[in-house]
Amino acid sequence: MADIVGSMRIFVRVVETGSFTAVAKENDVTAAQISRAVTSLEEQLHTAVLHRTTRHLSLTEAGSRFYERAKVILADLDAATDEARNASVSPAGKLRLHCAPGLAQSTVAAALVGYQMRYPDVSVELKIEQSMPNLVEEGYDVSLISATQLPDSIYVAQTLGAAWAVMVASPDYVKQHGMPLTREDLAAHRLLELESPASPSREWHIESAHDAHVVTLAKAPMHINVPDVLRAALLAGAGIGTLATYSVADDLAAGTLVRVLPQYRLKPFTVFAVYPSRRYLEAKVRTLLDHLRSTLTPALEQAIERVEALVLA
């Protein structure tokens, strides 16, 4: 199909200037090419829009009606085009963000507050779920998720940082049940299970500077899928569980939780920002990714440093 929008633009300018020649000069083409564009438009409309004589151009009745409608259509199209182009330049509109629990409460929320204050024309809609949604079908701009690896997909993933989980319990639990001194001692304790994409179900893959082992949670008394709920259970003395460095740093510093077998940590995982496409990235997404790299990434590093510094203290 011929470029009807281009032909409409030429037709409107011909009417406004009253001349094929004037429009030809504007577009650096010949008057014959402008005339052919109008003729092409008439062929698509199956009606004449201009009366042509050697000295004068005038609108037909159908052409007059079409001219009025075409002006409105082209103005709306130009406005929509400008809006879309501005979306790639100026951050604005609603930013729909998915985030895994634990990560959201500990570090992402603060980063988003800073982002929204910096870009007040962007409103942030945050949904917290353990598993990553279908970004395209559910209309998300970005997903922030912790995982040892991401499945193959059409999405683009950026690495924002690394973290790992450590084994922790409350001082009251340790006082009542004793502190495990070896990994074999764990079998005699209440080991709470956290369902997470960052670790296999019913297994803790622990490692030290010298060895690595798998601890099987054969009879976990509690199975929890939200880190904050697991943290609450641990604070209440329910047993031993694993929490990510970014979720547990404050509690370890305050002494409300203590490291169990501090020579061990769980297998490290990565914090990813996942989004549908790298082509024509909107300004709100591009600036969010930049902001997360400048705020979330160092926050993840600082959490690791705080947790490890407590072991060395």
N, C-alpha and C positions, 0 to 999 in steps of 0.2 A: 504494500500500500504506500502510495506517495506520501511525502511529508506534509500532511494537511496543516499541522501547526505552523510550519515554515511558510506555507502558502497563505495561511490566514494573516500572519504577520506582514507579509508583503502586501496583501490586499488592503489591510488597514492603513498601511503607510501610503499606498497609492491614493486612497480616498483622502487621507489627511493632507497630502502634498498636491493632489490633483494632477500628478504627472508620473508616467513610467520613468522618464529620464531622471527626475530628481531622486527617485528611489534607487535607480541603477547606480547613481553616483554615490549614494550612501553605502551601498553594498559592494562597490567596486566591480560591478558586472555591467553587461550591456542592457539597453532598454528592451531588446528582444527577449532576453532571459527573464526579465521581470514580467513581460507580457505573457510568456509561456507559463510562468508560475500561476498567474491569475487564470489563464485558460485551463490549467490542470485543476485548479480549485473548482472551476465551473463544471468540469467533467465529473469530479467526485460528487458535487452537489446535484448534478443533473439539472442545472438551471443557470441562467446568465445572471451575473451580479453587476456587470458594468455595461453601459452603452458606450461604444467607442466610435469616435469620428477622428478625422485627421487633426482637428484642432481642440477637441473637447472630450472629456470623460465625464460621465454622469452615472449615478447609481440607478439600477433597476429597482422596482418595488421590493423584490425578494432580496436584492443586494443591500438595500437600506436596512431591512430587518436583520439580515445576517451581520452587517457591519456593527450594529448596536450590540448584538449578542456576542460577537467576536471580541469586541473591546473588553467586555466584562470577563469573558473566558480567559483572555490573554493576561489581564490584570491579576486574576486569581492564580493563574499558572505561575506568573512571575513572583507573586507573593509566596506561593508554596515553595518555589525554587529557592528564593532568598532564605526562607525559614530553614529549609533542609541544609543549605550551604552554611548557614550560621550555626547549625547544630554541630558542625565539624570544627567550628572556630570558637564559639562562645558556649561554655557549659551552662545548660539550662534544661528545665523539664524534670520529669520524674526518673530517678535512678532506682531500678528494682534489683535488689541484691539478696543473694542467698548466702548463708554462712552456717558452718557446722557449730553446734553448741560447744561450750568450753572456750573455743577460739573467739566466739562472738563476745561472750561476757568478759573475758579477761583482757583482750587487747583491741579487738575490732571496734567495739562500741566507742572507745575513746578516740580512735582514729577517725571514725565517721563524724563525730561531733566536730572535730577540728576541720574536717573536709567541708562540712556543711556551713560552718562559720566563714570559711574562706570563699565558698561559692554559694552564696545565699539564694541564687536563682535555681539551684538544684534542690529538689526535695528527695529525700532518701526513704525508700520503703524496704525494710529489712525483714526477711523471713528466716527463722532459725529451724533447720532440720538436719538430722544426722546424715542422710544420704543426699547426693547431689541430684537436683531435679533435671528434667529435660529443659534446657535453657530456652530453646527456640519455641517449643510448643507452649511452655508456660510463661513466656515473655520476660525472662530474666536477662539483665544486662551482664551480670558478673556472678560467679559463684566462688566463695572462699572455702576451701576444704583442706583438711589434713589427711594425708594418705602416704603409704609407703611407695605406691605407684598408682598412676591413673590408667584406666582401661583405654584402649585405642578408641579414638572418636574423631569426629570432624571438628571438635572444639580446639581453640587455641589455649595453651596453658603457660602461665608465667610463674616462675619460682619466686616466692617472696621470702623464704627463709626455711630454716630447719628447726626441729625440736625433737625431744624424746620424752618418754614417760619414766617416772621413777616410782619405786614401791614406797608407800607411806602408810602410816597409822597414827592414831591419836596417842598422846602420852598416857592417857587412862588405859587404853587397850594394852599398851606395852607393859604398864605397871601390873595389870591383871594377868596377862598371859605370857609375859616375858618377851624379850627381844630376840628374834631369830639370829643366830650367829653364823649359820651356814645355810646354803640353799636347800639342803636336805631338811632343815628345820621347818621350812615353809609348809611341809605336808601336815604338820600338827596344828596349823593355824587356820583361821577363817579367812579365806581368800575370796574377795568380792570381784565379780566379773563385770567389766565394762564393755558393752558392745560398741565397736568403733571401726570405721574404715581404715584406721591407722594401725590396727593390730588384729591378728586372727582371733576368731571366737574360741573361747575356752583354752587359750594358750597364752603364756607370757614368754616371749623370746627375749631372755635376759643375756646380757653380755658384759664382760669386764675387760680390762686391759689384757688379760691373759687367757680367758676362756669364754665360751658361749653355751647356753643350755636352754632347753624348753621346759617350762614349768606347766604341767597340765592341771587345769582346774576341774577335777573330776566331780566334785560335789560342792560347787560354789553355793553358799547359802543365799546370796543375792545376785541377781542378774539385772543390771541397770544400763540404760542406753543414753543417759544424759550425764555428762561429767559433773555438773553442779549438784545433781542429786547424789551421785557417788560421793562427792566431797562432803555433803551434809551427813551422809551415813558414816563416813570415816570419822568426822568430827564427833559424832555421837558414840564412837567406840565400837562400831559394828565389825571391824576386822582390818585386814590389810588390803589395800587396793593400789591401782596405778593411776597416776594423774600426770598430764603433760607439764613440762617445765613452766610454760606460760600460765597454767592454771594453779600451780602449787607454790610458786615462789614466795608469795606473800605469807602463806600459812607456815612455810618452813622458817621464814625469817622471824615470824612472830612466835614460833614454838607451839602453835596449835596443832601442827602435824609434824611428825619426825620421819626421817629417812629410815627405811628398813633395808638392810644389806647395802649400805651406801656405795660399796665397791661395784655394784651392778646397776645397770640401767637397761631399759628396754630398747629394742632396735630403733634407731633414729627414723624419723619420717619427715616428709616435706610439706610445707604449707604452700598451696597453689592458689593462684587467681586464674579462673577458667572463664572464658567468654566465647561467644559464637564465632566471631570472624575477626581477622586483622585488617580486612579491607574497609576503607572509609569509616574508620573508628570514630564514633561521635566524641565530641569534646568532653562530655560528662564522664564517659568511660575512660578516655585517655588521661584526663586529669585525676580521676580516682586512682588509677593504677600508679601514676607518678606519686600521688600522695601516700599511698600504701607503702611504696618502696622507701619513701623518706621517713615514715613514721612506724609502720608495722614491722618492717624488716629489722630496724635497730631494737625495737621493743622485744622481739623474739630473741635476739642475740643477748640482750641485757638479762632476760629471764634465765637463760642458760648460765650466764656468768654468775648470777646471784645464787642459783641452786648449787653449782659446782663449788663456789667459794665457801659455802656453808660446810661442805664436806672437808675442805682443807683447813677450816678454822680450828 
